[in-house]
Amino acid sequence: AKDTIKAIKEKGKEERPTLFPEEVNMLIDTLVDGYYTKDKIVLTYYEAHHIKNITSTIKKIHPNSNTIELGCGKTLYFEQIIHASSVG
């Protein structure tokens, strides 16, 4: 039974996509842009073996801790973020 549960859990897991340097640069540009314009951004991020989406404004960018503080109260690490696009 333990093996079956483990297999089910493993099956639901998603791999974290690897980004090309150009994609990382575009991502950074979008995040910085969103921070200054205060526009809502759709972020696709990787958390707990799943790819998730969130729409929020960017409240703060913390380069020292490599984190982004969102207007909705969530904090994400840069390496969690896979894609960003502005809503407007």
Backbone as a printed PyTorch tensor [residue, N CA C, xyz], in Angstrom:
tensor([[[  0.8380,  -1.2040,   0.0000],
         [  0.0000,   0.0000,   0.0000],
         [  0.8770,   1.2600,   0.0000]],

        [[  1.9970,   1.1960,   0.7630],
         [  2.8970,   2.3520,   0.8040],
         [  3.4620,   2.6510,  -0.5790]],

        [[  3.8110,   1.6100,  -1.3230],
         [  4.3620,   1.7770,  -2.6670],
         [  3.3410,   2.4130,  -3.6030]],

        [[  2.0810,   2.0230,  -3.4620],
         [  1.0100,   2.5720,  -4.3010],
         [  0.8440,   4.0560,  -4.0260]],

        [[  0.8210,   4.4450,  -2.7580],
         [  0.6890,   5.8540,  -2.3660],
         [  1.8730,   6.6480,  -2.8960]],

        [[  3.0750,   6.0910,  -2.7550],
         [  4.2780,   6.7630,  -3.2340],
         [  4.2150,   6.9430,  -4.7540]],

        [[  3.7600,   5.9230,  -5.4710],
         [  3.6570,   5.9720,  -6.9310],
         [  2.6650,   7.0520,  -7.3630]],

        [[  1.5560,   7.1700,  -6.6560],
         [  0.5410,   8.1840,  -6.9670],
         [  1.1260,   9.5800,  -6.7450]],

        [[  1.8330,   9.7550,  -5.6290],
         [  2.4560,  11.0440,  -5.3280],
         [  3.4940,  11.4060,  -6.3830]],

        [[  4.3120,  10.4410,  -6.7790],
         [  5.3560,  10.6750,  -7.7810],
         [  4.7450,  11.0320,  -9.1390]],

        [[  3.6270,  10.3910,  -9.4680],
         [  2.9800,  10.5950, -10.7610],
         [  2.4930,  12.0390, -10.9040]],

        [[  2.0520,  12.6420,  -9.8160],
         [  1.5270,  14.0030,  -9.8480],
         [  2.6050,  15.0690,  -9.8900]],

        [[  3.8500,  14.6820,  -9.6790],
         [  4.9490,  15.6480,  -9.6320],
         [  5.3080,  16.1280, -11.0330]],

        [[  5.6330,  17.4170, -11.1210],
         [  6.0660,  17.9930, -12.3860],
         [  7.5310,  18.3980, -12.2640]],

        [[  8.2450,  18.2940, -13.3600],
         [  9.6430,  18.7210, -13.3950],
         [  9.6980,  20.2380, -13.4850]],

        [[ 10.7190,  20.8200, -12.8830],
         [ 10.9040,  22.2610, -13.0040],
         [ 11.5620,  22.5390, -14.3450]],

        [[ 10.9120,  23.3530, -15.2000],
         [ 11.5210,  23.6490, -16.5000],
         [ 12.8280,  24.4390, -16.3430]],

        [[ 13.7590,  24.2020, -17.2510],
         [ 15.0240,  24.9270, -17.2610],
         [ 14.8870,  26.0890, -18.2340]],

        [[ 15.3050,  27.2710, -17.8040],
         [ 15.2000,  28.4500, -18.6540],
         [ 16.5250,  28.7490, -19.3430]],

        [[ 16.4320,  29.2280, -20.5680],
         [ 17.6090,  29.6830, -21.3010],
         [ 17.9900,  31.0720, -20.7810]],

        [[ 19.2730,  31.4670, -20.9260],
         [ 19.6930,  32.7960, -20.4550],
         [ 18.8250,  33.9330, -20.9990]],

        [[ 18.4000,  33.8530, -22.2690],
         [ 17.5420,  34.8970, -22.8590],
         [ 16.2050,  34.9670, -22.1140]],

        [[ 15.6720,  33.7860, -21.7590],
         [ 14.3960,  33.7270, -21.0440],
         [ 14.5390,  34.3500, -19.6530]],

        [[ 15.6650,  34.0890, -19.0110],
         [ 15.9300,  34.6540, -17.6790],
         [ 15.9930,  36.1780, -17.7830]],

        [[ 16.6870,  36.6930, -18.8090],
         [ 16.7890,  38.1410, -19.0070],
         [ 15.4260,  38.7720, -19.2610]],

        [[ 14.6020,  38.1280, -20.0840],
         [ 13.2560,  38.6380, -20.3600],
         [ 12.4130,  38.6320, -19.0900]],

        [[ 12.5720,  37.5920, -18.3070],
         [ 11.8560,  37.4580, -17.0430],
         [ 12.2240,  38.6060, -16.0990]],

        [[ 13.5120,  38.8660, -15.9680],
         [ 13.9940,  39.9500, -15.1020],
         [ 13.4420,  41.2920, -15.5820]],

        [[ 13.5000,  41.5300, -16.8970],
         [ 12.9670,  42.7740, -17.4630],
         [ 11.4900,  42.9490, -17.1150]],

        [[ 10.7070,  41.8930, -17.2700],
         [  9.2710,  41.9400, -16.9820],
         [  9.0200,  42.2230, -15.5110]],

        [[  9.7970,  41.5820, -14.6250],
         [  9.6280,  41.7830, -13.1840],
         [  9.9780,  43.2170, -12.7810]],

        [[ 11.0920,  43.7150, -13.2790],
         [ 11.5280,  45.0850, -12.9600],
         [ 10.5130,  46.0900, -13.5110]],

        [[ 10.0650,  45.8470, -14.7430],
         [  9.0450,  46.6820, -15.3660],
         [  7.7810,  46.7370, -14.5180]],

        [[  7.3200,  45.5550, -14.1130],
         [  6.1090,  45.4430, -13.2980],
         [  6.2540,  46.1350, -11.9590]],

        [[  7.4420,  46.0690, -11.4140],
         [  7.7080,  46.7210, -10.1260],
         [  7.5460,  48.2400, -10.2610]],

        [[  8.1180,  48.8120, -11.3210],
         [  8.0730,  50.2670, -11.4990],
         [  6.7120,  50.7730, -11.9750]],

        [[  6.0270,  50.0090, -12.8260],
         [  4.7250,  50.4530, -13.3390],
         [  3.5940,  50.1440, -12.3540]],

        [[  3.8480,  49.2530, -11.4140],
         [  2.8500,  48.7990, -10.4340],
         [  1.6750,  48.0710, -11.1000]],

        [[  1.8960,  47.6050, -12.3440],
         [  0.8710,  46.8460, -13.0520],
         [  0.8070,  45.4290, -12.4950]],

        [[ -0.3780,  44.8190, -12.6480],
         [ -0.5050,  43.4160, -12.2450],
         [  0.2450,  42.5520, -13.2390]],

        [[  0.8430,  41.4980, -12.7030],
         [  1.6240,  40.5710, -13.5140],
         [  1.1370,  39.1490, -13.2440]],

        [[  1.1150,  38.3430, -14.2940],
         [  0.8110,  36.9190, -14.1310],
         [  2.1540,  36.2160, -14.0180]],

        [[  2.3680,  35.5650, -12.8870],
         [  3.6080,  34.8300, -12.6560],
         [  3.3230,  33.3400, -12.6910]],

        [[  4.1430,  32.6190, -13.4300],
         [  4.0950,  31.1580, -13.4240],
         [  5.3050,  30.7410, -12.6130]],

        [[  5.0710,  29.9360, -11.5740],
         [  6.1700,  29.5540, -10.6940],
         [  6.0830,  28.0900, -10.3030]],

        [[  7.1990,  27.5930,  -9.8000],
         [  7.3360,  26.1870,  -9.4270],
         [  7.3890,  26.0860,  -7.9100]],

        [[  6.4580,  25.3090,  -7.3460],
         [  6.4220,  25.1550,  -5.8860],
         [  5.9100,  23.7630,  -5.5350]],

        [[  6.6180,  23.1140,  -4.6600],
         [  6.2310,  21.7860,  -4.1720],
         [  5.9230,  20.8130,  -5.3210]],

        [[  6.8170,  20.7560,  -6.3050],
         [  6.7260,  19.8470,  -7.4510],
         [  5.5480,  20.1300,  -8.3800]],

        [[  4.9980,  21.3410,  -8.3150],
         [  3.8900,  21.7010,  -9.1980],
         [  4.1170,  23.0830,  -9.7950]],

        [[  3.6070,  23.2790, -10.9980],
         [  3.6800,  24.5750, -11.6660],
         [  2.3710,  25.2970, -11.3780]],

        [[  2.4910,  26.5100, -10.8370],
         [  1.3170,  27.2690, -10.4220],
         [  1.3470,  28.6630, -11.0460]],

        [[  0.1840,  29.3060, -11.0470],
         [  0.0680,  30.6760, -11.5480],
         [ -0.4960,  31.5770, -10.4640]],

        [[ -0.0640,  32.8340, -10.4780],
         [ -0.5940,  33.8230,  -9.5420],
         [ -0.5950,  35.1670, -10.2560]],

        [[ -1.6200,  35.9620, -10.0120],
         [ -1.6910,  37.3090, -10.5770],
         [ -1.6060,  38.2880,  -9.4220]],

        [[ -0.6270,  39.1820,  -9.4850],
         [ -0.4120,  40.1300,  -8.4050],
         [  0.4620,  41.2800,  -8.8790]],

        [[  0.5690,  42.2870,  -8.0310],
         [  1.5370,  43.3530,  -8.2760],
         [  2.8230,  42.9650,  -7.5580]],

        [[  3.9150,  43.5940,  -7.9190],
         [  5.1860,  43.3400,  -7.2350],
         [  5.4130,  44.4650,  -6.2440]],

        [[  5.4510,  44.1020,  -4.9750],
         [  5.6000,  45.0880,  -3.9060],
         [  7.0670,  45.4750,  -3.7220]],

        [[  7.9300,  44.4650,  -3.6960],
         [  9.3640,  44.7080,  -3.5020],
         [ 10.1820,  43.6200,  -4.1620]],

        [[ 11.3810,  44.0070,  -4.6150],
         [ 12.3460,  43.0480,  -5.1330],
         [ 13.5330,  43.0910,  -4.1770]],

        [[ 13.8910,  41.9330,  -3.6370],
         [ 14.9960,  41.8460,  -2.6760],
         [ 16.1800,  41.1210,  -3.3180]],

        [[ 17.1280,  41.8620,  -3.9150],
         [ 18.2600,  41.2140,  -4.5930],
         [ 19.1500,  40.4060,  -3.6410]],

        [[ 19.2700,  40.8360,  -2.3910],
         [ 20.1420,  40.1370,  -1.4350],
         [ 19.6490,  38.7330,  -1.1090]],

        [[ 18.3410,  38.5820,  -0.9710],
         [ 17.7940,  37.2610,  -0.6420],
         [ 17.2230,  36.5670,  -1.8790]],

        [[ 17.3590,  37.2170,  -3.0600],
         [ 16.8180,  36.6590,  -4.3080],
         [ 15.3290,  36.3490,  -4.2150]],

        [[ 14.5860,  37.2610,  -3.5840],
         [ 13.1480,  37.0530,  -3.4560],
         [ 12.3670,  38.2390,  -4.0070]],

        [[ 11.1070,  37.9730,  -4.2980],
         [ 10.1790,  38.9910,  -4.7690],
         [  8.9760,  38.9590,  -3.8420]],

        [[  8.6350,  40.1120,  -3.3170],
         [  7.4830,  40.2360,  -2.4320],
         [  6.3120,  40.7190,  -3.2790]],

        [[  5.2310,  39.9600,  -3.2820],
         [  4.0760,  40.3010,  -4.1000],
         [  3.0460,  41.0950,  -3.2980]],

        [[  2.2370,  41.8520,  -3.9890],
         [  1.1990,  42.6630,  -3.3560],
         [  0.1790,  41.8400,  -2.5920]],

        [[  0.0100,  40.5830,  -2.9770],
         [ -0.9630,  39.7030,  -2.3210],
         [ -0.4150,  39.0990,  -1.0280]],

        [[  0.8550,  39.4080,  -0.7080],
         [  1.4340,  38.9010,   0.5380],
         [  2.3330,  37.6840,   0.3670]],

        [[  2.3700,  37.1240,  -0.8260],
         [  3.2240,  35.9480,  -1.0750],
         [  4.6320,  36.3960,  -1.4460]],

        [[  5.6300,  35.6180,  -1.0410],
         [  7.0180,  35.8770,  -1.4160],
         [  7.5290,  34.6860,  -2.2100]],

        [[  8.1620,  34.9700,  -3.3420],
         [  8.7160,  33.9140,  -4.1960],
         [ 10.2100,  34.1230,  -4.3640]],

        [[ 10.9260,  33.0130,  -4.4810],
         [ 12.3510,  33.0790,  -4.8310],
         [ 12.4510,  33.2420,  -6.3380]],

        [[ 13.4670,  33.9850,  -6.8090],
         [ 13.6710,  34.1690,  -8.2430],
         [ 13.6780,  32.8360,  -8.9730]],

        [[ 14.3970,  31.8450,  -8.4010],
         [ 14.5420,  30.5690,  -9.1110],
         [ 13.2310,  29.7890,  -9.2090]],

        [[ 12.1920,  30.1750,  -8.4510],
         [ 10.8980,  29.5240,  -8.5470],
         [ 10.1400,  30.0090,  -9.7750]],

        [[ 10.4300,  31.2350, -10.2010],
         [  9.6390,  31.8660, -11.2600],
         [ 10.0830,  31.3480, -12.6390]],

        [[  9.1110,  30.8950, -13.4000],
         [  9.3520,  30.3090, -14.7050],
         [  8.9750,  31.2980, -15.8090]],

        [[  7.9050,  32.0490, -15.5860],
         [  7.4180,  32.9760, -16.6120],
         [  6.6920,  34.1400, -15.9500]],

        [[  6.7480,  35.2970, -16.5930],
         [  6.0320,  36.4730, -16.1230],
         [  5.4990,  37.2400, -17.3140]],

        [[  4.2760,  37.7080, -17.2100],
         [  3.7260,  38.5620, -18.2750],
         [  2.7810,  39.5780, -17.6590]],

        [[  2.7640,  40.7740, -18.2470],
         [  1.8890,  41.8120, -17.6980],
         [  0.4510,  41.5520, -18.1240]],

        [[ -0.4810,  41.9320, -17.2640],
         [ -1.8860,  41.6840, -17.5040],
         [ -2.4450,  42.7000, -18.5040]],

        [[ -2.0080,  43.9750, -18.3490],
         [ -2.5880,  45.0770, -19.1260],
         [ -2.3340,  45.0190, -20.5770]]])
